């Protein structure tokens, strides 16, 4: 008989994930992760943005 796959862990705290809040263990970790995204806590390195890209379309 093959072994059962391990229950996934919460990516924030490492506790077992809840079926209701998958992949998180609960609402607290789910909210904490959302706040990281909204507060730009998760970022990918890259070149600085060119200010002209954000200046708007005033010329058009």
Order of alpha helices (4+ residues) and beta strands (2+ residues): alpha
